[in-house]
Amino acid sequence: MPGHRYGRRVSEIPWWGLPLVAVVFALVGAGVTVLVSARNNYARSRAKRTKRWYAERRDAYVALLTQFERASYRLRTALDSGQPMPGPYTYLDEAGPAVMHVRLLASGQVRSAALAVHLLLEKLYTPKPTPPPGVDSSKAVREMLGHVPLVMQQLEAAIREELEIESTPPAAAVSDLPARSLRSYIKRSPGAAKPTSGSQESSVTS
């Protein structure tokens, strides 16, 4: 009778069944490995792009703020010393590349704030800057120059918001503290249990 060659009923799995199962499991394992590797590569690539995005904008904003500060300082020095005011091309040749770099990279809020500072300094570098309404023409340059730090503060605030720069460091979690700091943190906490006099006496007697 078929199936009773060895005195008992044997398995009816064909001879190629076990190799086929092994091949299927091997393919599934290889597929899972490829998927995990692709996910890790995508995560690393995304983190690298985010880091490059942050570094490019940070460097461009620092360069632009430096150019604005240098341009305003040159104007203040010329006014205080009575020297002739620098020409407009001096400012455009120095600050122009930094302004264009920011215009290409920055978001709308930062770009608008940067253009506000740029246009104000560009007016100050003209031979006869147009004074604001109600300002004496003889004091126009000094009055307009006093508005430069205020406009730059708006630019700095927009940059901090875009780059998510915080003025205070993040609070450290209790699990991140070292063992010594953790013990001192527990001792300083108001809910920490204080040893009673009975426990102190028992510790002394022991």
PEWOCOR-V236304 format. One record per residue. PHI is phi in degrees with one decimal (NA if undefined). D_CENTER is the distance of its C-alpha to the mean C-alpha in Angstrom with 2 decimals. Layout:
# PEWOCOR-V236304
phi: {PHI;PHI}
d_center: {D_CENTER;D_CENTER}
This chain:
# PEWOCOR-V236304
phi: {NA;-70.5;91.0;-121.6;-67.5;-99.7;86.9;-146.8;-74.1;-99.1;-68.1;-95.7;-67.8;-65.8;-65.7;-89.3;-68.3;-63.7;-60.4;-65.5;-62.6;-63.2;-65.0;-62.3;-64.2;-64.9;-65.7;-62.8;-62.7;-65.1;-64.6;-64.0;-62.7;-64.7;-64.7;-63.5;-64.0;-65.5;-65.0;-65.6;-64.2;-65.5;-64.8;-65.9;-65.5;-66.7;-64.1;-67.8;-65.9;-64.2;-64.4;-66.6;-59.3;-66.2;-65.9;-62.7;-70.1;-61.7;-65.4;-66.9;-69.5;-64.8;-63.7;-68.4;-61.5;-65.3;-65.6;-62.9;-65.5;-66.4;-67.4;-68.1;-65.1;-62.9;-67.2;-63.7;-64.5;-66.1;-68.6;-71.0;-90.9;75.8;-80.3;-63.7;-69.4;-66.1;-75.9;-67.1;-69.9;-62.7;-70.1;-66.5;-66.4;-87.4;-92.1;-57.4;-60.8;-66.4;-65.6;-65.8;-61.9;-69.6;-63.2;-80.5;-101.3;-77.0;-76.7;-62.7;-67.2;-68.4;-64.1;-65.7;-66.0;-67.3;-67.7;-64.3;-66.8;-63.1;-66.9;-66.4;-67.8;-63.6;-66.3;-67.4;-86.6;-75.7;-58.7;-130.6;-66.2;-76.5;-74.5;-65.3;-60.6;84.1;-108.8;-64.6;-64.3;-71.7;-110.3;-65.4;-64.3;-67.4;-67.3;-68.3;-66.0;-69.6;-84.4;-62.3;-60.8;-67.4;-70.0;-68.8;-62.7;-64.9;-65.0;-63.4;-64.2;-65.9;-66.5;-61.5;-67.7;-69.0;-87.0;55.8;-90.7;-107.2;-77.8;-115.5;-70.6;-66.4;-69.6;-78.7;-72.9;-63.6;-68.9;-84.3;-77.1;-68.6;-62.3;-66.0;-66.0;-65.0;-65.5;-68.0;-64.6;-68.7;-66.6;-80.8;-66.9;-67.0;-88.6;-69.3;-75.1;-97.4;-69.3;-80.5;-66.4;-62.9;-67.5;-65.5;-64.9;-64.4;-68.8;-69.9;-64.9;-70.5}
d_center: {78.17;74.64;72.06;74.73;75.22;74.14;76.01;73.02;70.67;67.90;64.50;64.67;61.17;61.76;61.20;58.17;56.37;54.73;53.45;52.06;50.18;48.81;47.63;45.97;44.09;43.06;41.72;39.80;38.27;37.33;35.78;33.67;32.56;31.60;29.62;27.70;27.02;25.86;23.49;22.00;21.75;20.01;17.42;16.85;16.81;14.28;11.88;12.72;12.21;8.71;7.97;10.24;8.87;5.54;8.18;10.74;9.41;8.35;11.83;13.57;12.65;13.69;16.79;17.68;17.50;19.59;22.10;22.46;23.08;25.58;27.34;27.81;29.00;31.53;32.87;33.27;35.01;37.36;38.26;38.93;40.98;42.86;41.98;41.75;38.50;36.57;36.98;34.53;34.25;32.97;29.91;29.48;29.88;27.15;24.55;25.40;23.40;20.16;20.84;21.60;18.51;16.35;18.83;18.38;14.60;13.58;14.10;17.33;16.40;14.71;17.54;20.16;19.08;19.02;22.41;23.80;23.27;24.54;27.64;28.46;28.43;30.33;32.99;33.28;33.98;36.83;40.33;41.05;37.96;38.75;38.56;37.14;39.84;41.96;40.89;43.56;43.33;44.06;41.01;38.75;36.68;36.09;35.39;32.87;31.28;30.78;28.63;26.11;24.15;24.13;22.77;20.10;19.02;18.54;16.43;14.21;13.99;13.10;10.25;8.89;9.60;8.09;4.53;5.49;6.41;9.57;12.68;14.11;13.30;13.57;17.25;18.60;20.72;24.38;24.39;21.85;24.22;26.86;30.45;31.58;28.77;29.42;33.10;32.48;30.11;32.94;35.49;33.60;32.98;35.62;36.65;37.52;41.19;43.46;46.44;49.73;52.82;54.56;51.94;52.06;55.85;55.79;53.40;55.73;58.85;57.30}
